[in-house]
Amino acid sequence: MLMVVRNLKILCIGLLLSLNYTQAVETALPQIAEPPTLYTGFGQLLDDDKTLVLEELMDLDEGIQRIALYHNGDRLHRLIPKQVHQMVENKLMGRLISNDRFDVIQCIECRSTKVVMAADELKISQAAEDNQQLRALSKKVRADAFMFWSASVHENKFTINLRLVDGKNNELLWLKEYSKKTTSEAEADDFDKVQYELIVGAWGVKGERKSIAGGENASLDGVTVFGIRRRESTELNEDIEYTLGFEYFTNYSTEDQFNLSGYNLEGRIIADIPALDDYIDSNVYLGIGQAFFNDANSLIFRFGFEFPFFKDGFMDFGVVYMQEADVKWKKDSALENIGTFGGASYDLTLGVRF
């Protein structure tokens, strides 16, 4: 019995000590912002026109053509999430590629971390721990130079350090540090980018009324659309955008036989197509909405491509499908009062953002 009591006392003391140690460690660790804040801060820094000005690199030796990005920060004690590091590296790669001066290569070895157990100790190392290993890595991946980079944040000050090193002789070719301090208000403004769009367009959706006296049926070959949309994107994924729109549609042809008037509430996803950027700037869109017209309603599905023009204009070319519905038309002695409206056809839109 005494042994059990003694063991319980030891267990309680150990538990209290572990709780105190945990609180001390949590207090000592720096408080790192949530990933969206980090995305925004580093995104603002890398999107700044003064960051990584390519003219500064134009004077380098012409032999420096192939560059490999190498993250040389602390990979063991990550204070910044890996996803943010990936975003930073992607933006750096895009900046370097954009001027056609350098070929930026994907270096898997540059991202790898080696874990080795030696003499009862766990040793963690990177692909290149010294100059000799760096030269060997340069030959292996066929890189003329390495762009070493690291990222840090302290009290809303975001910093990126860049260092270009020759792969053959380890000579330092270029060195630069960029930093930007952002406020919570600026982060909130930049995290959600909102624009509005005014649109006018045409749907080729058809309407029909059957003849009573055995004559020709009446048909409606399309409608005109006016609307406004709210368009939103985030720093988390700049290639994906979302819209919520209100559209009014009516017909301006065969008005004596068709009195169509209705509105559509639609949500839409718009995605960039990077593979086509070298040929034509375009996005693909997919939308779903609910239309209400002439005491009827129907689901609407839309799919197509968006092409920008000028600074704030765009054109949509696609297809629209409206579930066919029975519609009550205006009275006509030669035509039935109940007809149909719906089907699949073209979707054409012109719009401007503000």
N, C-alpha and C positions, 0 to 999 in steps of 0.2 A: 504493500500500500504506500509506504514512504517513497519507494522508487517511482511509482506512478505520479505522486504529487510533485516530486523533484523534476521529473520529465516535463510535466505540465508547466511548471515555473520557467524552465529553460525555454520551452516553446513560446510562452507569452513574451519573455524578454526578447527572444529573437524576432518575433513578429513586430514588436514595438520598434526595435532598432531598424528593421527593414522599412517600416513606414516612414520613420524620420529620415532615413537615407533617400528614399524616393522623393520626399518633399524637398529635400535639399538639392537633389539633382534637378528636379523640375524648376526650382527657383533659379538655379545657376544657368540653365540652358537659355539661350536667347529666344525670344518670341519671334517666330518667322511668320510673315503674312501668309494668308491663304493663297492657293494657286491662282485664282482669278486676278488677285492684286499683283502677283508676280508677273503673270502674263501681260497685264496692262502696263506695268512699269517698264519691263524690258522691251515690250512692243513699242512703246512711245520712244524709248531711247534708240532702238534700231530703225524706226521709221523716220527719225529726224534726218533732214537733208545734210546736216553737218557730221553725221556719223558715217565712218568708213567712206570718205570722199575718195573716189577711185582715181582722181587726178594725182593724189599723193603717191599712188603706186605705179604710175605710168613711167616713171624714170628708172624703174628697176631694169636690170640686165635682161635683154631679149631672150636669154637662155632660160629664164624662169617662166615656164609656161604651165606646167602641171602642178597644182597646189592641192595638198590634202589638209583638211581641217583636223586639228588634234586638240581635244579637251584635256588640259593639264591641271584642272582643279582637283580638289579633294574628292575622290570617288567613294571613300569609305564612310566619312561622316557627312552625308548629304544634307545641307541646310536648304537647298533648293531642289524641288522635285525633278525627277528625271524628265518628265514631260516638258517642263519649262526649258531645260537644257536642250531638248530636241528642237523646240521652237526657236531658240536662239541660234542654234547651228543651222537650221533651215533658212533663217533670214540672212545670216552671214553668207551662206552659200549662194542665195539668190542675188545678193549685192555683188558678189565677185563674178558671177556668171553674166550678169546683165550687160557688161560693157565689152564682151567678146575678147578681152585681153588675156584672160586666164582660162584654163581648163581645170575645173574643180572636180576631183575624183572622190568617190566614196571609199573611205579607208576603214574597213571593218576592224583591222588590227588596232587602229588608233583609238577605237572605242572600247577595246577589250581590257579586262582586268584579270590578272593572273593571281591565283590563290595557291600558295605552296606551304606545306607543313615541313619545317626544318628545325631540328633540335628542339622538339616539343614546343615550337613557337609557330604561330600562324603568320605567314608573311604575305602581304598583299602588294603587288607591284603592277606597273603599267607596261605597255609593249616596249617602250624605250626608256630605260632608267639612266643611260649615260650616252655620251656622244657616239661611241662605237655602235651601240645598239640602234641609235637613231639613223646613222649612215646605212646600216644593214636594212633597216625598215624602209628607208628611201629607195634602195635598190629593189626590194621585194615588191613594193606597190608602184614603183616607177614614178615617184614624185620628185619634182625638181626642188620643192620647198614645202615646209610645213607651216601652216598658220595656227600657232598655239593660241588658244583662247581660254579665258576663265571669266566667270560671272560672280558677282557678289552684291549683297544688298545690306544696308545699314541705315536705320532711321529714315526710311523712304528715299534713300539715295541709292540709285541703281548704277552699278559700275561694270564695265566690260573692258578687260585688258586683252590686247592683241599683240602678237609677236611673230614676225615672219622670219624663219630660220632656213638657211640654205641646207638642202639635204645632203650635199656632197662633202662640205667642209664645216658644217655647223656654224657658219658665219651669221651673225645677226644682221638681217637686211632692213628691217623696219620695225618700229615699236610705237605703240599708241595706246592711250587710255581714254575711254569715253565714259562720261557720267552724267546723270540727270536726276534731279530731285523732283518728285511729284507729290502732289497733295491728294488727300482723299477725295476732294471735290473733282479734281482733274481725272482721277482714276474712274470715278463714277461716270463722268461725262464720256470718257473714251471707251469704257467697257461695252456699252450699248450704243451703237451708232444708228440713229434713226433718221430716215428721210421720208418724204411724202411724194406721191406720184399722181399726176393728173393724166387720164387716159381717154382716148376715143378710139373706137374700133368697130369691127364688123364680125358677126357670126353668120355662117351660111346655113343655119338651122332652118328647116322647112316647116311650114304650116299647110294644112289642107282642109277644104270644105267640099263635101259632095253636093252635086246638083240634084235638085228635087225633080225637075221636069225632064230629066234624061239628057241634059246638055253637058257642056264641059265642066269638069270640076275646077274649083278655084284653088290656086296655090300661092303660098308666100315663100319667097326664095331667100330670105335673110333678114337680119335685124341690125340696127345701129346701137352701139353701146357707149355709154359715158360713165366715168367712174373716178374714184379716188382710192389710193392704197397707202397703207402705212408699211414702210419697208425697214427691216431691222437686221443688223448683223452684230456679231460679237468678236472680241479679240481671241476667243478660244478657237474659232475656226473661221478665218476670213473668207474661205471658199464657199461657205454656206450662208444663205440669206433667207429671210422669211418675210412674207407679206400677208396682211389682212386687208381685204378690200370690200368696198361697196360699189356696185355697178347698177346703173339703170339702163334698161334696154327697151326699145320700141321699134315700130316699123314706119317708114316714110313712103313705102310703095304699096299699091293696092289698098289704100286706106279705106276705100268705100266698101271693101269686103272683109278686111281684117283690122281689128282695133286692139292690137297687142300692146300691152304696157305692163312692165314688171321690173323686179330688181333681184339681184343676186348677191349673196354674202359668201365670200370665198377666202379660204386660206391657201397659201402657196409656199412651196419650197423651191429655192433657186440655187443651183450649184454651178460652180465654175468647171470648165473642161480644160485643164492644163495642156492636154495632148494636142488641142487645136489652137493654142495660143500663137504658135509659129505661123499658122495659116490664116486664121480669122478669129478675132476676139468675139467670143460667144459664151452664153450660159444656157443651161437646160433648165426648164421649169416643169413642175408638176403641181396641179391645183385641184382642189375639190370644193364644191360649193353647193348651196341650196338656193334654188330660184323660186320666186313666187310671182304668179302672173294670172290675170283673168280668172280668179277664183280657183286656180290650180297651183300645184307646186311640183318640183322635180329636182332630182340630184343632177349636178353638172360635174363632169370630169374634163380636165384640160391638160394637154401635154404639148411641148414644143420647145423652140429655141428663141433666146433673146439676143439681139444684136445691138450694141450701143452705137450711137452716132453723135457727132459734135461732142459737147462736154457733158450735158445732162440729159440728152435725148436717148431714146431706145425704141426698137421695133420688136414685136413678138410675132413669130410665124409658127403656127401649130394647128392642132386639131382640137375640136370641142365635141363632147358627147353629152347630150341632154336626154334623159330618160323621157320617152314619148308619153304625153299625157293628153287626156280628153279636155278640150277647151270650149267654153261657151263664147261664140262670136256674136257680133252685132247682127240684128235682124236683117234678113234679105229674103225677099219672096221667092227667089230662084235657088236659094242655097239652104242647106240644113244649118240649124243654129249650133249644133254640136259638131266640132271637128277635132283635129289633132295638131299638136305642135311638139317637135322634138326630133331626135336623131343625131347622126354624126356628120360633121362637116368641118370647114376651115375655121380658123381663129386668127384674125389679123388685128394688131393693136399698134397704135402710135402713142408714145407717152413722153412726159418730161418730168424730171425730178427737181425738187426744191427743198 
